[in-house]
């Protein structure tokens, strides 16, 4: 092996080196049974980062205007508290924060339904620590999502049950169940 190849594989990372050896990792979300793209596919890092920025800005505005009385230093302290509380309440009830809704994202349990309130609370607390959100698996899920069995997906306003992967095959016809 030439030194340039060794340096190139080191700079590209272990995934690129493994792919050069013929290992196929598939697309993000394939192991979870999610589609490659479109509604129900794993949310991209860019959309998730934009959603958290929108949520953080909204929480900073609330903290500055309502809790800190105009004191910027105090608002910085309150922003994390407001952010965590907002995540617990919105993800635990409707499955998305305002930023996620704006960018067309939803947090789902791996079974396809919404997260239970205790799971949403644990996910939000881990997210507020930041480190679990910065460590991902090959499906693009952070440790905070893996800990509660969640995945962030793209959606278009459909019911969550329609986003859990391909629809199961049935033996029904438009006239009713097929006769055997």
MODAUR-V685046 format. One record per pair of residues at least 24 apart in sequence whose C-alpha atoms are under 10 Angstrom apart, sorted by sequence separation. I is the first residue (numbers start at 1). GAP is how many residues later the second one is. D is the distance in whole Angstrom. If there is no record, write none. Layout:
# MODAUR-V685046
I	GAP	D
I	GAP	D
This chain:
# MODAUR-V685046
56	24	8
58	24	9
59	24	6
91	24	7
92	24	6
93	24	7
120	24	10
123	24	7
58	25	9
59	25	9
91	25	9
92	25	5
95	25	9
120	25	10
122	25	8
123	25	6
56	26	9
57	26	9
59	26	10
91	26	8
92	26	8
119	26	9
122	26	7
123	26	9
55	27	10
56	27	6
59	27	8
90	27	10
92	27	8
93	27	9
121	27	10
123	27	9
55	28	7
56	28	10
58	28	10
89	28	8
91	28	9
92	28	5
119	28	9
120	28	8
88	29	8
91	29	6
92	29	7
119	29	6
56	30	10
88	30	9
90	30	9
91	30	8
118	30	9
119	30	8
120	30	9
52	31	10
55	31	9
88	31	9
89	31	8
92	31	10
119	31	9
55	32	9
88	32	6
89	32	8
91	32	9
92	32	9
116	32	10
87	33	8
88	33	5
91	33	8
115	33	8
87	34	8
88	34	8
115	34	9
88	35	8
89	35	9
110	35	10
115	35	7
85	36	9
87	36	9
88	36	6
109	36	9
110	36	10
114	36	9
115	36	10
84	37	9
87	37	6
88	37	8
108	37	10
109	37	10
113	37	10
86	38	9
87	38	9
107	38	9
110	38	9
111	38	9
112	38	9
84	39	10
85	39	8
109	39	8
110	39	6
111	39	9
112	39	9
58	40	9
84	40	6
85	40	9
87	40	9
109	40	6
110	40	6
111	40	10
58	41	9
83	41	9
84	41	7
87	41	9
108	41	8
109	41	4
110	41	7
55	42	7
57	42	10
83	42	10
84	42	9
108	42	5
109	42	6
110	42	10
54	43	9
55	43	6
56	43	9
84	43	8
85	43	10
107	43	7
108	43	5
109	43	9
54	44	8
55	44	5
83	44	10
84	44	6
107	44	6
108	44	6
51	45	10
52	45	9
54	45	5
55	45	8
83	45	8
84	45	10
106	45	8
107	45	4
108	45	7
51	46	8
52	46	9
53	46	8
54	46	8
106	46	6
107	46	6
113	46	9
114	46	7
51	47	8
52	47	6
55	47	10
81	47	9
105	47	7
106	47	5
107	47	9
112	47	10
113	47	6
114	47	9
51	48	4
52	48	8
54	48	9
80	48	7
105	48	6
106	48	6
107	48	10
112	48	6
113	48	6
50	49	8
51	49	5
54	49	9
80	49	10
104	49	8
105	49	5
106	49	7
111	49	10
112	49	5
113	49	9
49	50	10
50	50	9
51	50	8
104	50	6
105	50	6
106	50	10
111	50	9
112	50	8
113	50	9
48	51	9
49	51	10
51	51	8
103	51	9
104	51	6
105	51	8
106	51	10
109	51	10
112	51	6
113	51	8
47	52	9
48	52	7
50	52	10
51	52	6
100	52	9
103	52	9
104	52	7
105	52	10
108	52	7
111	52	10
112	52	4
47	53	8
50	53	8
51	53	9
100	53	10
101	53	10
104	53	8
107	53	9
108	53	10
111	53	7
112	53	8
51	54	8
100	54	9
101	54	9
106	54	9
110	54	7
111	54	10
47	55	10
48	55	8
100	55	10
101	55	10
108	55	9
109	55	9
47	56	7
48	56	10
96	56	9
101	56	9
108	56	9
47	57	8
48	57	8
95	57	10
106	57	10
47	58	8
43	60	10
43	61	9
44	61	10
43	62	7
42	63	9
43	63	9
41	64	10
42	64	10
43	64	10
39	65	9
40	65	9
95	65	9
39	66	9
40	66	9
40	68	10
40	72	10
34	76	10
33	77	9
32	78	7
32	79	10
45	95	8
43	96	10
44	96	8
45	96	10
42	97	8
43	97	8
42	98	7
43	98	9
42	99	9
48	104	8
48	105	10
48	106	10
31	107	9
32	107	8
47	107	9
31	108	8
43	108	8
44	108	9
28	109	9
29	109	8
30	109	8
42	109	7
43	109	6
44	109	8
28	110	7
29	110	5
41	110	10
42	110	6
43	110	5
44	110	9
27	111	9
28	111	4
29	111	8
40	111	10
41	111	8
42	111	4
43	111	5
26	112	9
27	112	8
28	112	7
29	112	9
40	112	9
41	112	5
42	112	6
43	112	9
25	113	8
26	113	9
28	113	9
40	113	5
41	113	6
42	113	10
25	114	10
39	114	7
40	114	5
41	114	8
38	115	9
39	115	5
40	115	6
37	116	10
38	116	7
39	116	5
40	116	9
37	117	9
38	117	8
39	117	6
35	118	10
38	118	9
39	118	9
40	118	9
32	119	9
34	119	9
39	119	9
40	120	9
40	121	10
29	122	9
40	122	8
41	122	8
15	123	10
39	123	9
40	123	4
41	123	9
29	124	9
39	124	7
40	124	7
41	124	8
38	125	10
39	125	10
40	125	7
39	126	10
40	126	9
35	128	9
34	129	8
35	129	9
36	129	10
34	130	6
35	130	6
33	131	7
34	131	5
35	131	7
32	132	9
33	132	5
34	132	7
32	133	8
33	133	8
30	135	10
29	136	10
